[in-house]
Structure formats: C-alpha cells, structure tokens
Amino acid sequence: MVDRLFQIVYLLMERPIITAEELANLFEVSRRTIYRDVDKLSLAGVPIYSTQGKHGGLSLLPEYVLNKAILTEEEKIRLTASLNALSELGYQDEKNNISKLNDFFGDKFQDWLEVDFTTWGIQNDETNRFDTLKKSILEHKYIKITYAGNRDPVTKRTVKPLKLCFKNQAWYLYAYCCMKEEYRFFKLRRIFECVIMDQCFEMEKVGKILKDSSDNYSKEQKFIRVMMEVDEVMSFRILDEMLEIIHKEDGKYICSVEVMDVDWFIGYVLSYGPYMKVLEPNFIIEKVTKAIDSMKLLYK
C-alpha cells in the first residue's frame, strides 16, 4: 500500500491530470480504493484536487514539490533499512521500492541484513511453495494440498489459506481446513503438493495469531517436566534447542524441559546417543530403556 501511495504521487507529478479509473486499472484495485488512497495522501499534506467533467480527474497543485526534508536523516535510513529487511524476508517486490527511495533520498542505504530460510547444502522447492501460497492468500483463492500430519496418514485437503507464519525455525500456513472444519497450522515442509483452485473466498482478517495460539495451546495441554544430564560434546545442540540449562563443574549440563508428546520425546532422547541421560521422572527412564532394548533386537 505504501508503494502504491508513492507511485500515485510520482504519477501526478509527471502528468497534469489522471483519472481514478486509470489509476485503478494500473494498480489492479477498485476506484473506491484509489479514492481512499487520495484521502490518505491529502491528510498527509499532499495537495491533490479533483475536477469533474469530460476531461476531469485528479491533479496536484502546480507548485507542489515532493519534499525530501519531510523525513529526518535517521528516518530515511530506517525506512530504507526496513524495506531491505522485507525484501530479505521474501517480499521481493520491495527491492524496486528500495531502488526508488535510494534515488530519491540519496545514498543513505545500509545493507544490514541477509536472511536465507533454506537448509545448508540442501535445495528444495519450499521457496516455490511459499510463492504459491502467498499468491493464493493475496488472491483469496482456495487451494488443494497433500499433507502429512503428525498422526494422520497423508491426506488430500481443500483449505482456505489466510496467513504465512514463521515460528520455531519453520514456516507454517494458517488456514481453514474444509476436511476437519477448523482453523489449523500446516507446516510447509509437510505439504507435498499445492494447487491453487479457481474458487474464491471472502477476505478474512485474522490479526495476530501466533502468540494467542501459543497461549491457548499451553493452557489446553498437559506438560511433563523432564530432567536430563547431557555430555559437553553436545553443548552445541542444547544451546540451540533448550532454554533451562545449568553448566556443572565437571563440564556436563543439567537440562530441564516440559514435554507433551512423550513418544516423540523418547525419539528425541535417543537422537543424542550415549551423550544424554534422563534423570527423572522414572516412567520416562523406563520408556527410554524399552526403546533401547527394542533397537537392540533389530541388530540381532
């Protein structure tokens, strides 16, 4: 929207008059949206006036010049830096905005951030999937996905995509699942296929959902506190994966976590091999022991 407002001002500076219909067609929005944009620009002090009749339209006062001094030097730097951050986070359209603002503000741009969500050394189609989902959300179109859930078999579903979210080192799609008839998060890496449908839906504003979802999830679930001792050779992992850590004098670590899915956690403990030992509770120790015995049978 900010980019559209800038471009409207640029167009009005270059042309003596332009109609709302021309602007609506150019930006692929409704005339009502253009008039709302004009109202916002007028409130910001941009002198746009409208003339009626056959050759009427929108115009700027002839003496108007877009004032670069409206923003302080610090604000100019922060604005270009913020747009750069958006482009690094996947909003590639903002690269054009950065170029325009650099030309307008002068050389105030600091290339301060670089982000790559792909895995080291592995190329996958997650980027293409992200672009497809972004398109379906912005165009308000249903999608068909093939999804592998935690406990469900691989299923084909029709969903109403509402928002892309990043949490806990992974991208998720927040959508209404027509099969389950409820709102859900879908992990992008578990989506095998994603096809945009012709069927459209009414735009639905969902607001901020990650914190509310996390708070509600925590209230609904029963967690089990588990204490572990971890060898110092695994310090790189526990610093990545755990929050409650005590470094002992002998070099080992005492870690504490709250567990909901016990079966998943048993596999997690085994992934540390001989470098993690569960200290409590006892029933978790017994489950780990049984899992080790079962693994031994595979190699006999």
VMD Tcl script that draws the C-alpha trace (Angstrom):
set ca {
  {0.00 0.00 0.00}
  {2.85 2.41 0.85}
  {4.42 1.69 -2.53}
  {1.11 2.45 -4.25}
  {0.84 5.81 -2.45}
  {4.37 6.74 -3.53}
  {3.62 5.76 -7.12}
  {0.38 7.78 -7.18}
  {2.32 10.88 -6.13}
  {5.02 10.20 -8.74}
  {2.40 9.80 -11.49}
  {0.62 13.01 -10.50}
  {3.94 14.86 -10.53}
  {4.67 13.58 -14.06}
  {1.17 14.07 -15.51}
  {-1.05 17.14 -15.25}
  {-4.19 15.05 -14.75}
  {-5.13 11.38 -14.40}
  {-8.46 9.71 -13.71}
  {-9.24 7.47 -10.77}
  {-10.27 4.77 -13.25}
  {-6.82 4.88 -14.91}
  {-5.13 4.52 -11.52}
  {-7.48 1.69 -10.53}
  {-6.67 -0.22 -13.73}
  {-2.94 0.43 -13.33}
  {-2.77 -0.87 -9.76}
  {-5.50 -3.51 -10.23}
  {-7.66 -2.16 -7.40}
  {-11.11 -0.58 -7.23}
  {-11.80 3.12 -7.74}
  {-13.02 3.22 -4.16}
  {-9.54 2.09 -3.05}
  {-7.95 4.86 -5.14}
  {-10.20 7.47 -3.55}
  {-9.25 6.15 -0.10}
  {-5.58 6.46 -1.08}
  {-6.19 10.05 -2.21}
  {-7.81 10.83 1.14}
  {-4.78 9.42 2.98}
  {-2.39 11.49 0.85}
  {-4.48 14.61 1.44}
  {-4.40 14.03 5.20}
  {-0.61 13.67 4.91}
  {-0.42 17.13 3.33}
  {-0.17 16.21 -0.37}
  {-2.40 18.80 -2.19}
  {-4.46 16.62 -4.55}
  {-7.64 18.08 -6.01}
  {-10.36 16.63 -8.22}
  {-12.10 18.19 -11.23}
  {-15.36 16.99 -12.72}
  {-16.42 16.71 -16.36}
  {-15.29 15.01 -19.55}
  {-11.64 15.95 -19.14}
  {-11.64 15.88 -15.35}
  {-9.58 13.80 -13.00}
  {-7.03 14.01 -10.21}
  {-4.26 16.62 -10.16}
  {-1.57 18.06 -7.93}
  {-1.29 21.77 -7.27}
  {1.18 23.02 -9.92}
  {3.62 24.45 -7.36}
  {3.79 21.23 -5.32}
  {7.18 19.54 -5.00}
  {7.63 16.34 -3.01}
  {9.72 17.46 -0.08}
  {12.58 15.19 0.83}
  {13.05 17.13 4.06}
  {9.76 15.70 5.41}
  {11.85 12.86 6.83}
  {14.92 13.31 9.01}
  {18.20 11.68 8.01}
  {17.67 8.96 10.62}
  {14.13 8.29 9.35}
  {15.40 7.98 5.77}
  {18.00 5.42 6.85}
  {15.47 3.46 8.93}
  {12.92 3.44 6.11}
  {15.31 2.06 3.51}
  {16.72 -0.41 6.04}
  {13.21 -1.66 6.88}
  {12.38 -2.15 3.20}
  {15.61 -4.09 2.78}
  {14.59 -6.34 5.67}
  {11.23 -7.01 3.98}
  {12.95 -7.96 0.73}
  {15.24 -10.36 2.58}
  {12.24 -11.95 4.30}
  {10.69 -12.87 0.98}
  {9.00 -9.66 -0.13}
  {10.99 -9.35 -3.34}
  {8.70 -6.62 -4.71}
  {10.20 -4.26 -2.14}
  {13.55 -4.27 -3.99}
  {12.01 -1.83 -6.50}
  {10.91 0.37 -3.61}
  {14.45 0.40 -2.21}
  {15.85 1.46 -5.57}
  {13.29 4.28 -5.88}
  {13.93 5.55 -2.36}
  {17.70 5.39 -2.80}
  {17.38 7.59 -5.89}
  {15.08 9.93 -4.01}
  {16.93 10.13 -0.67}
  {20.48 9.77 -1.97}
  {22.99 7.20 -0.78}
  {21.51 6.54 2.68}
  {21.12 2.80 2.39}
  {22.94 0.38 4.70}
  {22.83 -3.28 3.62}
  {22.49 -4.54 7.20}
  {20.59 -7.81 6.96}
  {20.72 -11.06 4.99}
  {18.27 -13.91 5.53}
  {18.06 -17.33 3.86}
  {15.45 -19.76 5.20}
  {16.71 -22.74 3.19}
  {18.76 -25.53 4.79}
  {22.54 -25.53 4.47}
  {23.66 -27.53 1.44}
  {20.14 -28.67 0.53}
  {17.94 -27.20 -2.18}
  {14.21 -27.85 -2.03}
  {11.02 -26.47 -3.51}
  {9.92 -24.69 -0.33}
  {10.51 -21.31 -1.97}
  {8.16 -22.19 -4.86}
  {5.60 -23.49 -2.38}
  {5.89 -20.25 -0.39}
  {5.25 -18.17 -3.52}
  {2.23 -20.31 -4.47}
  {0.71 -19.94 -1.01}
  {1.40 -16.20 -0.96}
  {-0.40 -15.85 -4.30}
  {-3.42 -17.85 -3.10}
  {-3.69 -15.75 0.08}
  {-3.49 -12.41 -1.75}
  {-5.95 -13.54 -4.44}
  {-8.30 -15.12 -1.83}
  {-8.42 -18.49 -3.60}
  {-8.86 -21.93 -2.09}
  {-6.02 -24.42 -2.52}
  {-5.75 -28.20 -2.62}
  {-2.84 -29.62 -0.63}
  {-1.45 -33.08 0.02}
  {-0.36 -33.04 3.66}
  {1.39 -35.37 6.12}
  {0.12 -34.68 9.62}
  {1.64 -35.78 12.93}
  {-0.70 -38.71 13.41}
  {-2.92 -38.62 10.33}
  {-1.95 -40.50 7.18}
  {-1.08 -38.46 4.11}
  {-4.33 -36.77 3.06}
  {-5.60 -34.50 0.30}
  {-7.37 -31.45 1.67}
  {-9.04 -28.28 0.47}
  {-8.10 -25.32 2.65}
  {-8.76 -21.59 2.82}
  {-5.28 -20.00 3.16}
  {-5.17 -16.97 5.47}
  {-1.60 -16.26 6.58}
  {2.01 -17.46 6.34}
  {3.79 -17.60 9.71}
  {7.35 -18.29 10.82}
  {7.88 -19.88 14.25}
  {10.38 -22.23 15.84}
  {12.67 -22.38 12.79}
  {9.91 -23.30 10.33}
  {7.27 -21.79 8.03}
  {3.60 -22.57 8.65}
  {0.39 -21.90 6.74}
  {-2.54 -20.78 8.88}
  {-5.72 -21.85 7.09}
  {-9.27 -23.13 7.49}
  {-9.29 -26.86 6.75}
  {-12.51 -27.88 4.99}
  {-11.91 -31.56 5.82}
  {-11.51 -31.03 9.59}
  {-13.84 -28.00 9.60}
  {-11.50 -25.96 11.80}
  {-8.62 -23.50 11.65}
  {-5.19 -25.13 11.65}
  {-1.48 -24.60 11.15}
  {0.15 -26.58 8.33}
  {3.94 -26.95 8.26}
  {5.21 -26.05 4.79}
  {7.76 -28.86 4.71}
  {4.96 -31.41 5.17}
  {3.00 -30.13 2.17}
  {3.79 -32.39 -0.80}
  {1.53 -30.74 -3.37}
  {-0.15 -27.36 -3.50}
  {-2.55 -26.32 -6.29}
  {-4.47 -23.05 -6.47}
  {-8.18 -23.52 -7.24}
  {-10.47 -21.25 -9.23}
  {-12.90 -20.95 -6.32}
  {-12.52 -17.68 -4.37}
  {-13.45 -16.83 -0.78}
  {-14.25 -13.60 1.04}
  {-11.21 -11.94 2.57}
  {-10.93 -12.76 6.26}
  {-8.77 -10.69 8.60}
  {-7.21 -12.90 11.25}
  {-4.97 -10.41 13.07}
  {-2.05 -11.60 15.20}
  {-2.40 -15.32 15.74}
  {0.94 -16.81 16.82}
  {1.00 -15.53 20.41}
  {-2.70 -16.20 21.01}
  {-2.39 -19.69 19.53}
  {0.68 -20.44 21.67}
  {-1.04 -19.21 24.85}
  {-4.22 -21.21 24.16}
  {-2.19 -24.30 23.22}
  {-0.24 -24.11 26.50}
  {-3.45 -23.82 28.54}
  {-5.08 -26.81 26.84}
  {-2.14 -29.23 27.06}
  {-0.74 -31.19 29.99}
  {3.05 -30.97 30.16}
  {5.52 -33.28 31.92}
  {8.76 -31.85 33.28}
  {11.83 -33.95 32.43}
  {15.38 -33.55 33.76}
  {18.38 -34.72 31.73}
  {22.15 -34.80 32.02}
  {23.98 -34.04 28.78}
  {27.65 -34.51 27.93}
  {29.59 -31.38 26.99}
  {30.26 -32.72 23.47}
  {26.59 -31.95 22.78}
  {26.76 -28.36 24.04}
  {26.15 -27.08 20.50}
  {22.79 -28.86 20.40}
  {21.44 -27.99 23.82}
  {22.30 -24.31 23.32}
  {20.26 -24.45 20.10}
  {17.37 -26.47 21.46}
  {16.91 -25.84 25.21}
  {16.26 -22.88 27.49}
  {16.78 -24.17 31.04}
  {20.46 -25.15 31.25}
  {22.88 -25.48 34.18}
  {26.59 -25.92 33.41}
  {28.21 -28.20 36.03}
  {31.82 -28.02 37.19}
  {32.61 -31.38 35.56}
  {31.64 -29.90 32.16}
  {28.30 -31.68 31.84}
  {24.92 -29.92 31.62}
  {21.70 -30.37 33.54}
  {18.73 -29.51 31.31}
  {15.04 -29.25 32.07}
  {12.20 -29.30 29.52}
  {8.41 -29.58 29.56}
  {7.18 -32.43 27.38}
  {3.71 -33.04 25.98}
  {4.28 -35.76 23.36}
  {6.12 -38.49 25.27}
  {6.59 -40.80 22.25}
  {8.20 -38.02 20.25}
  {10.43 -37.12 23.20}
  {11.74 -40.70 23.52}
  {12.97 -40.48 19.93}
  {14.50 -37.09 20.72}
  {16.46 -38.54 23.66}
  {17.72 -41.40 21.50}
  {18.98 -38.92 18.91}
  {21.63 -37.87 21.46}
  {23.01 -41.40 21.58}
  {25.18 -42.06 24.66}
  {25.52 -38.34 25.42}
  {22.14 -37.77 27.13}
  {20.78 -39.46 30.26}
  {17.26 -38.91 31.59}
  {17.33 -38.31 35.37}
  {13.60 -38.05 36.06}
  {10.71 -38.94 36.02}
  {11.10 -42.70 36.32}
  {8.41 -43.64 33.77}
  {10.32 -41.71 31.07}
  {13.52 -43.58 32.04}
  {11.64 -46.89 31.67}
  {10.30 -45.93 28.24}
  {13.79 -44.95 27.04}
  {15.18 -48.25 28.31}
  {12.48 -50.25 26.50}
  {13.13 -48.30 23.29}
  {16.86 -49.11 23.53}
  {16.08 -52.81 24.07}
  {13.79 -52.81 21.01}
  {16.51 -51.20 18.90}
  {18.99 -53.87 20.00}
  {16.66 -56.58 18.68}
  {16.82 -55.03 15.21}
  {20.53 -55.78 15.00}
  {20.48 -59.36 16.30}
}
mol new
graphics top color blue
foreach p $ca { graphics top sphere $p radius 0.5 }
foreach p [lrange $ca 0 end-1] q [lrange $ca 1 end] { graphics top cylinder $p $q radius 0.2 }
display resetview
